[in-house]
């Protein structure tokens, strides 16, 4: 089977997040064929893709460092995996780049979830920019949905970064200066309760006070209306997750000694674990996850739910390890307690069936919020 035939099979899956063995095998098969044509990039470097063209033009103008750090923001989908693999190889080979990958989700099927996922996307863009320096960083929000480019510009402007733009036909690099964006901190404190409510769920407008309705009318950029309901807009989500206000709104993460021990002795997997914890909280907060995954203890006939103090979460696998967690989430306090962690699926199946980590606290808990947020950022 050639590369084009494999791509025809893969194309219907490009936006899917669930990547099973069959899909992974097809992805690897296509990448194997594509790598055989990688040498042709040198013939038409401006026709590879927008991201490659941008880096190529920066080097041509003498504005690219010898070992540049390049941050790719991709969706955790079949298409994202393919783009990540090919671009990473090309950028490392042709520009000696140190490539970092950040995964994002954009849900275009549901209006409220779109606002939430775009807000998360904006926060991840901001976190990546804050790790660089204005004088040595080129910010280019290209590719993806058009709305991602628009919101990317807002993030850059908020942090005072110009936005780089490449005109594809003429291959001319432009820079769009940032427009000053400012939100009064007193506003956030004054309307904290309203913002918090709108951050976590759709809120009925009729149930709001006169002052709260006035706030929504006065700051339309922060709110998204869905008929008779309101929630935070993508910009509102981003704003409240910004460093200035994070201490007011972010989730607190607590781990047992067992979890802390695993993190300490598996540092190469710690970022994966942190990301999975955040993914779990996101699913619980926005009630978007599959209950069979969020409450996996129900799949074990030997587990007595009446005695259970913790739920089981069947998380993702990064190709090396699986993420399985016995947890408790306290919604009113916005706290996640990680009681027992498994990075091996078979061991999890054996021990969870016996109630390991479900019935009793492993030990005292320690707060890792600062450590987790800093690592994921």
WOMOQUI-V353439 format. One record per backbone hydrogen bond with DSSP energy under -0.5 kcal/mol. NH is the residue of the N-H (numbers start at 0). CO is the residue of the C=O. E is the energy in kcal/mol with one decimal. If there is no record, write none. Layout:
BEGIN
nh->{NH | NH}
co->{CO | CO}
e->{E | E}
END
This chain:
BEGIN
nh->{5 | 6 | 7 | 8 | 9 | 10 | 11 | 12 | 13 | 13 | 15 | 18 | 19 | 23 | 24 | 25 | 26 | 27 | 28 | 29 | 30 | 31 | 32 | 33 | 34 | 35 | 35 | 36 | 37 | 39 | 40 | 41 | 42 | 43 | 46 | 47 | 52 | 53 | 54 | 55 | 56 | 57 | 58 | 59 | 60 | 61 | 62 | 63 | 67 | 67 | 69 | 69 | 71 | 71 | 73 | 73 | 75 | 76 | 77 | 77 | 78 | 80 | 81 | 82 | 83 | 84 | 85 | 86 | 87 | 88 | 89 | 90 | 91 | 92 | 93 | 94 | 95 | 96 | 97 | 98 | 99 | 101 | 103 | 107 | 113 | 114 | 115 | 116 | 117 | 118 | 119 | 120 | 121 | 122 | 123 | 124 | 125 | 126 | 127 | 128 | 129 | 130 | 130 | 131 | 135 | 136 | 138 | 139 | 141 | 147 | 148 | 148 | 149 | 150 | 151 | 152 | 153 | 154 | 155 | 156 | 157 | 158 | 159 | 160 | 162 | 163 | 163 | 164 | 166 | 166 | 167 | 170 | 171 | 173 | 173 | 175 | 176 | 186 | 187 | 188 | 189 | 190 | 191 | 194 | 195 | 196 | 197 | 198 | 199 | 200 | 202 | 204 | 206 | 207 | 212 | 213 | 214 | 215 | 216 | 217 | 218 | 219 | 221 | 222 | 222 | 223 | 225 | 228 | 229 | 230 | 231 | 232 | 236 | 237 | 238 | 239 | 240 | 240 | 241 | 244 | 245 | 247 | 248 | 248 | 249 | 251 | 253 | 254 | 255 | 259 | 260 | 261 | 262 | 263 | 264 | 265 | 268 | 269 | 270 | 272 | 273 | 274 | 275 | 276 | 277 | 278 | 279 | 280 | 281 | 282 | 283 | 284 | 285 | 286 | 287 | 288 | 292 | 293 | 294 | 295 | 295 | 297 | 298 | 299 | 300 | 302 | 304 | 306 | 307 | 308 | 309 | 310 | 312 | 313 | 313 | 314 | 314 | 317 | 321 | 322 | 323 | 323 | 324 | 325 | 326 | 326 | 327 | 329 | 329 | 330 | 332 | 333 | 334 | 335 | 336 | 336 | 337 | 337 | 338 | 338 | 339 | 341 | 347 | 348 | 349 | 350 | 351 | 352 | 353 | 354 | 355 | 357 | 358 | 365 | 367 | 367 | 368 | 371 | 372 | 373 | 374 | 375 | 376}
co->{1 | 2 | 3 | 4 | 5 | 6 | 7 | 9 | 9 | 10 | 12 | 16 | 17 | 19 | 20 | 21 | 22 | 23 | 24 | 25 | 26 | 27 | 28 | 29 | 30 | 31 | 32 | 33 | 34 | 36 | 37 | 38 | 39 | 39 | 43 | 44 | 48 | 49 | 50 | 51 | 52 | 53 | 54 | 55 | 56 | 58 | 57 | 57 | 64 | 94 | 67 | 97 | 69 | 99 | 71 | 101 | 103 | 74 | 12 | 15 | 13 | 76 | 77 | 78 | 79 | 80 | 81 | 82 | 83 | 84 | 85 | 86 | 87 | 88 | 89 | 90 | 91 | 90 | 67 | 96 | 69 | 71 | 73 | 105 | 109 | 110 | 111 | 112 | 113 | 114 | 115 | 116 | 117 | 118 | 119 | 120 | 121 | 122 | 123 | 124 | 125 | 126 | 127 | 128 | 132 | 132 | 136 | 137 | 139 | 144 | 144 | 145 | 145 | 146 | 147 | 148 | 149 | 150 | 151 | 152 | 153 | 154 | 156 | 155 | 175 | 138 | 161 | 173 | 164 | 171 | 165 | 166 | 166 | 164 | 171 | 162 | 174 | 183 | 183 | 184 | 185 | 186 | 188 | 190 | 191 | 192 | 193 | 194 | 195 | 196 | 229 | 227 | 203 | 204 | 208 | 209 | 210 | 211 | 212 | 213 | 214 | 216 | 218 | 218 | 219 | 230 | 228 | 225 | 202 | 223 | 197 | 221 | 232 | 233 | 234 | 235 | 236 | 237 | 238 | 241 | 241 | 244 | 244 | 245 | 245 | 333 | 335 | 365 | 337 | 255 | 256 | 257 | 258 | 259 | 260 | 261 | 265 | 266 | 266 | 268 | 269 | 270 | 271 | 272 | 273 | 274 | 275 | 276 | 277 | 278 | 279 | 280 | 281 | 282 | 282 | 282 | 289 | 289 | 290 | 292 | 311 | 294 | 295 | 296 | 298 | 299 | 302 | 303 | 303 | 357 | 357 | 326 | 324 | 292 | 311 | 312 | 322 | 320 | 342 | 315 | 321 | 341 | 312 | 339 | 310 | 324 | 336 | 327 | 334 | 328 | 329 | 329 | 329 | 251 | 327 | 334 | 253 | 335 | 325 | 336 | 325 | 323 | 343 | 344 | 345 | 346 | 347 | 348 | 350 | 351 | 350 | 354 | 354 | 254 | 252 | 365 | 252 | 367 | 368 | 369 | 370 | 371 | 372}
e->{-2.1 | -2.3 | -1.9 | -1.3 | -2.0 | -2.8 | -0.5 | -2.7 | -0.5 | -1.4 | -2.6 | -0.8 | -0.8 | -2.7 | -2.4 | -2.0 | -2.6 | -2.4 | -2.1 | -2.5 | -2.7 | -2.1 | -1.6 | -2.7 | -2.3 | -0.6 | -1.0 | -1.9 | -1.2 | -1.7 | -1.6 | -0.9 | -1.2 | -0.9 | -2.0 | -0.7 | -2.6 | -2.1 | -1.8 | -2.7 | -2.5 | -2.0 | -2.1 | -2.3 | -1.9 | -1.6 | -3.1 | -0.5 | -0.7 | -0.5 | -0.6 | -1.9 | -0.6 | -3.3 | -0.6 | -2.4 | -1.3 | -2.2 | -0.6 | -1.8 | -2.6 | -2.5 | -1.9 | -2.5 | -2.8 | -2.3 | -2.4 | -2.7 | -2.2 | -1.8 | -2.3 | -3.0 | -2.2 | -2.2 | -3.0 | -1.6 | -0.7 | -1.6 | -3.0 | -0.8 | -2.9 | -3.0 | -2.3 | -0.8 | -2.5 | -1.7 | -1.9 | -2.9 | -2.5 | -2.0 | -2.1 | -2.3 | -2.5 | -2.0 | -2.2 | -2.2 | -2.5 | -2.5 | -2.0 | -2.3 | -2.5 | -0.6 | -0.8 | -1.5 | -1.1 | -0.8 | -0.6 | -0.6 | -1.8 | -1.2 | -0.9 | -0.6 | -1.7 | -2.6 | -2.0 | -2.0 | -1.5 | -2.1 | -2.4 | -2.9 | -2.5 | -1.7 | -1.3 | -3.9 | -2.5 | -3.6 | -0.5 | -2.8 | -0.5 | -2.4 | -0.7 | -2.1 | -0.9 | -3.5 | -0.5 | -3.2 | -0.6 | -1.0 | -1.0 | -1.8 | -2.5 | -2.3 | -1.0 | -2.7 | -2.8 | -2.3 | -2.5 | -1.3 | -1.3 | -1.5 | -2.7 | -2.5 | -1.0 | -1.8 | -2.3 | -2.2 | -2.1 | -2.0 | -2.0 | -2.2 | -2.1 | -0.5 | -1.7 | -0.5 | -0.7 | -3.6 | -2.6 | -1.5 | -2.0 | -2.2 | -1.8 | -2.2 | -2.8 | -2.3 | -2.8 | -2.1 | -1.0 | -0.6 | -1.2 | -1.5 | -1.2 | -1.8 | -1.0 | -0.5 | -2.7 | -2.4 | -3.0 | -2.5 | -2.0 | -2.5 | -2.5 | -2.0 | -2.5 | -2.2 | -1.8 | -0.8 | -2.1 | -1.0 | -0.5 | -2.2 | -2.9 | -2.7 | -2.0 | -2.1 | -2.2 | -2.3 | -2.3 | -2.2 | -2.4 | -2.1 | -2.1 | -3.2 | -2.4 | -0.5 | -1.4 | -0.8 | -1.4 | -2.5 | -2.5 | -0.7 | -2.9 | -1.7 | -2.0 | -1.6 | -0.7 | -1.4 | -0.8 | -1.4 | -0.8 | -2.6 | -1.4 | -3.0 | -2.9 | -2.3 | -0.5 | -1.0 | -2.2 | -1.6 | -1.4 | -2.1 | -0.6 | -2.0 | -1.9 | -3.0 | -2.6 | -0.6 | -1.9 | -0.5 | -2.7 | -0.9 | -0.7 | -1.2 | -1.7 | -2.6 | -3.1 | -0.5 | -3.3 | -0.6 | -2.7 | -0.8 | -1.4 | -2.8 | -2.0 | -2.4 | -1.9 | -2.8 | -3.0 | -1.1 | -0.9 | -1.9 | -2.2 | -1.9 | -1.3 | -2.6 | -2.6 | -0.5 | -0.6 | -3.0 | -2.9 | -2.2 | -1.8 | -2.5 | -2.1}
END
